[in-house]
């Protein structure tokens, strides 16, 4: 594994000359549609530091979008994946199976919510997991309609673009999209017109009313929701919303799917974010944090639902790749050994205390929210009107990047700064990163 000093170091402009040179090669060879938040080319990553090709060391508040929760070169991930590389890289589980796939499925059955019998199917990406969850739900219910929520993000394939709510950049110009997808309100507390205290009850009632009247509950195969909405702005649905939707699904034979691709695997201080209100989903989709940076995704759920698809109906050449499965077992080992749920809660207490203090100083911060190491601030032009301030969000991100702190933006209105530090980041780096954010806000 990498062993980089856990200290920020800025020795060139960001990006530096070697990164700029590589960027010119990239522009000539890589499709323009593939963007990058910060065109700094990575040399090594360890815990809370990204070292670039120019020798700069950046504090990482992104974790590759919540992927490298255990760090990008965790010892157990490297050890297990390296050992698997020596044995074989691929057979295709659908041709000749191997134990690693089974071990990952067993681990998922143990870790995911609920004590019912569970089974899993493994894939390569979050979008694949969501798409297969829809296939499984349709096979089980013999229904077609799928319900999703405002501000939700579920992927970039044709079906998951239809499920995703944000047009730009995810859907613009890429239609037509898959049919039988319906969108209903979510309890976005900060922006709920009658106040956060009413959002859970009112939004769930509105959503259920729309489903009942516009679709017919008897036609709905699946309801899919992120227990903390990621790309939409790290929105925690107001309390009571998820339990009401979950109960409605149960009462009407609808498969309830928790999309935990960004929020799962200790990210929110629990193994899965849906545990916060005691939600036990029928199916749960995972990816990102599952394998320490190796491409792996899963659908896990009630055995009788998972078994509804006919033999050969689920799969994919690379799904559950043996090296990725080994990485996942290493990541889970690390999460347990280091108690990364507790670490996520420590990160939350540090970040929320600092960010709430900043909110009192800087009126541009309209809301501080999130759980664990999935924290965000929403920036507004005026706290009274809550008009989104995407320009200030971009300016602060740019200022942080120049100082050697990698931060990401998100939100339907492009006005949310999201913080996803690796769960193994040191407390000193965490505070230094927050200092940089505070200085950027002051300079604004």
N, C-alpha and C positions, 0 to 999 in steps of 0.2 A: 504494500500500500504506500501511497504518498506520505511524506512526513514533512509538511511545510510549516515553517514558523507561523504561529497563529497571530500574526501582526499585519495590520494594513501597511502597505508601502506603495507610494505613488512616485515613480522615478521618471516618467515621461508624461506627455499629454495622454488623455484617455479618449480615443484609442491611440496607442503609440505607433512609431514608424513601421515596425514589423507587422502589426495588426493592419495598418493601412495598406501595406503592400499585399498582404493576404486578401484584404477586402477587394483590391483591384482584380486579383485572380478569381475571387469568388463571383464578382459581377460579370466576368466574362464567361464563367462556366456553370453557374447555378441559376436556376429559373428565378425571375424577379418576384414571382408570387410568394416565394419563401422568405419571410422577413426575419429580422433579428432585433431584439430590444436594444442591444448594445454590441456593435461590431468589434468587440475585443476578442481576439482569438486565444482560446484556452490552451495552456500547456499542462498544468496539473491542478488538481483540486483535492483538498483535505479538510474535513470538518467545516469550519466557517470561512475558509479562504479559497478564492479562485486566483491562481497565478497565471498571468498571461505570457505570451511569447516575448514581450518586452521586459519581463521581470517585475511588472506591477503586481501587487497583491491586493485584491479587492475583497471587501467583506461581502458575504453572500446572504442576501435577504430574499433569495428566489428559489433555491434548491431545485433548479431546473423545472420550475412550476410544480413544486410539492413532490418531486420524485425522490431526491436524494436525502430523505429524512434521516437516514442513518449515516449520512456523509457520502461523498462520491467515490470513496476508496476504502470503504469499511473493511476491516480485517477479515471478518467472517464471510462477507460477500466475495472478496477477492480469493480467499482460501478455497471456499467451496466451488466457486465458478472455475477457478484454475484447475482444480482436481478433475472436474467434469470435462474440461477442455482436453485434458490428457487422454481421457477414456473414449469419448466420442462427442461430436458436436451436434449430431442430428441422426434420427432414423425415420422421423415422422411417427408420432404416437399412434396414428391411424394405421400404420403399417406394422411396426413392431414396437410395443409399448416399453416403458422403463419406469423404475421405481420412483424417480424424482417427481414425476407428474402426480402419481398417487399420493406421495408424501405431502405435496402442496395442497391437494384436495382435502387430505385428512386435517392439515393445519387450519385450513379455511373453515372446515366443519366445526373445529374446536373453538375458533376465535370469533366467528360471526355471531350476532345475537340470536337467541332462541335455543331451546334444548330439544327441538324436533330433529328427526332424521334429515340429514342434508347431503346433497351431492354438488359437485362443481364441474364446470367445463372451462378449459383454459384457452386463452386467445393471445393476441399480440398487443392490442391497444385498447384504450378506453372506449373508443367509438365502436370497435368490434364487439366489446362486451355488451354495450347497450343494445346494439343491433341484434345480437343473439338473445338477449333477455326478451326483446319484443317477439322474436320468432318462437321462443319457448312459451311465452304467455299466450300467444295466438294458438299454438298447438294445443295447449292445455284447456283453454276456455272455448275454443272454436268460435271466437269472436275476432273482430278486426280493429276496432277503434282504439287509439292510444291517446291518453290525456297527459299533457305536460303543462308547465307553468310559465307565467311571465318571468323574464330575466334568467330563465334556465339555459344552460349550455350542456350539450350531450355529444358533440363530436362534429366531424367534417365529412363523413360519408354521406351519400345522398339521403338515406333515411335519417341519420342523426342531424344533418343540416335542417331537415324538416322539423325535428324535435327541438332544435336550438332556436332561441327567440331573437337573437341579435342579428340584424341584417349585415352590417359592415363591421369587420371584414369577412365574416364567416359564410354568408349566403349570397352576397351581392353578385348578380350575373350568372349564378350557377344553376338556376332552376331549369325545368320544373322539378318540384320535389315530390317525395312519396306522399300518397293520399292517406286519408283516415287518421290524420293527426290533428288534435284539438288543443287549444291553449286557454287556460283559465287563470284567474288572479292568484297571486301569492301574497302572504302577509308580510309585506315590506314595511316593517314598523316605522322606520324613520320617515317614510314618504306616505304613510297611510293618512288619509285626509282627516279622519276623526281621532287620530292619535294612536300611538303604539299600544296603549292598554286595550283598545277595542279591535286591533288589527286581527288577532288570532281568530276570534269568534266571527267577525264580520267577513273576513276574506274566505274562511272555510265555508261559511253559509253561501256566499256568492258563488264560489267554485262549485259546490255541490248542486246549487240551483241551476247553474249553466250546464253542468254535465247531465243532470236529470232532464232538463227541458230541450237542450240543443242536440244531444247525442242519444240519450237513453242509456241508463246504467246497464241495461241488459245487453247493450252492444259493445261495451268497453272491455277490451282484453286486459289492458294494463294502465295503471297510473304510475308515472315515473317522476321522481323528484330528488333533487340534491338536498340532503338534510341541512347543509350550509351551501347556499348557491355560490359557486365559484366565480366564473367569468362575469356573471351578472353583478358582482360587486360585494362578495363575501356577506351576503344577506343571510342572517339567521331568521328563519320564519318566526314571527311572534309566537309566544307560548300558547299552546292549545291548538294551533293550526295543524301541525303534523298528526297529533292523535285523532283529531276529527276526521281528517282525510283518510287516515289509516282505518278507522272504524267504518267509514262509508264504503271503502273498498271491501273490507271483510263482509259487511252486510249484503253486498251485491255480487259476490263471487268474482271480484276484480283482483287481478294479481297486482300487489303493491310492490313496486321496485324502488329500492333506495339506491340512488346513483352516488356511491361513495368513492368515486375515482380520485377526486382531489382531497376529500375530507377524511379518507380512511387511513388506517394503520398509524394510530397514535397522533395524528396531526392535530386533532382538537383536544387532546388530553384524555381521550378514550380510544379504545381500539377502533370504534366506528362512531361517527357523529350522531347517528340515529339513536344510540343508547341514551342520549341526554334526556329524552322524554319517554324512555322505555319502549321505543318503537321496535317491534320485531317484524321486519319485512318478509314478504314471501320470497323475493329474490333480492340479492345485493350484488351490485357490479363494483369491481375493484380494478385498479391498475396503478399508475404513478408510483406511490410509495411502496408497492408490494415487493419489489425485487432489487432495491438499491441502485437503480439506474439501468437495469437490463430490461428489455421489452417483454412484458408479461401482463396479462389481464385475466380476469376471471368473472364468471357468473356463478354464484353460489346460492342455493335455496332449498326449499322443501323438496324432499326426494321425489314425491309423487308429481310435483310440477316439473322438476328438472328431467324426469323420465318421460315426459309427454311427447317430446320430439322423437320421430322414428330413427332407428339405427342408420347412421350415415348422414342424418340431417344436420348435425352439428360437427364442426371441425375446422380444418384449415391446415395447410402444409406445415406452417411453423408454430401453430398454436401449442403452447406449453413446451417450448423448446427446452431441451435438457439443461443447457447452460443457464438459461433464465430461471428455470426451476431451482437449480442449485443456488443461484443468487437470491431467490426469494427465501429459501430456507436459511441462508446466512443473514438476510435482513431481519427475519422474524426472530432468529436467535439473538441478534444484537438488540432488538427492541425489548425482548424479555430480560436479557442480562443487564442492560443499562436502565431499565424501567423508563422507557422514553415517554410513556404517558405522564409520569410525574415530571419529567423534564419539560414536556410541552406546557404543563400547568405553571411551572416556574417561569418559562418564557412569557406566558400570558400575563402573569402578575407584574413582571418587570415592564413589559411593553405597554400594558394598559395604564399603569400608574404614570409612566412618562408621557404617553400620548394624551391622557386626560388632562395632565398639567399643561401640555402644549395647547390643548383646545381652549383652556381658560385664557391663554395669552394671545392666541391667534384666531380671529373670528372666521377665517377661511375654513377651519375644521368644523364641519357641521355635525359629524358623527364619528365616534370611535366604537368599533364593534369587532366581533369575532370571538373565537374560543381557541385555547391552546396556542399553537404556533401558526394560527391561521387568522391573522389580525389585519384590520384595515381602517383607514380613515377616509371619509367621504368629504370632498372639498366643494364649497359652495361660495357663490359671489356675495350672498347675503344670508345670514342665518335665519332671518325672518321669512324670506321667500323660498329659501332652499334651492335657488337657481343653481344648477350644476356648473362647476368651474373647471372645465377640461383643460383650459390654457394654463392655469396655475398648477394643475396636476402634472402636466407635461414638463413645465418649467422646474418644478421641484425634483422630478425624476432625473432630469438632465443635470441639475446642480449636484445631486447625490452621485451620479455616475462620474462626474468630473472629479469628485473628491475620493473616488475609490469605494463607493458603496453601490452594489447592484440592487436596485429595487424595481418592481414591476407595477404596472397600472392595470386596471380592469374596470368593469362597470358598464352597464347599458349606456350611460351617458359619458363614459370615458373620464370620470372624475373621481375615481377611487385609487388610492395608493394601497397596494396589498403587500403584506409582509409574511414571507414563508421561509424563515431561516431554517437551516438544518437543525434537527432536534439535538444534535451533538455540538452546537456552537458554544463557545466559551462566553461566560457572563461579561467579561471585559469587552469582547468584540460586539456583543449585543448592545451594551451601553454606548460604545463608541459609534456604532451605526445610528443609534437614536440621537446622539449629539449632532451628527452630520445632518440628520433630518431636521432637527430643531434649528440649526444654523441656516439651512435652506429656507425654512419657513420665515425666519427672521429677515433674511435677505429679500424675500418676496415683496 
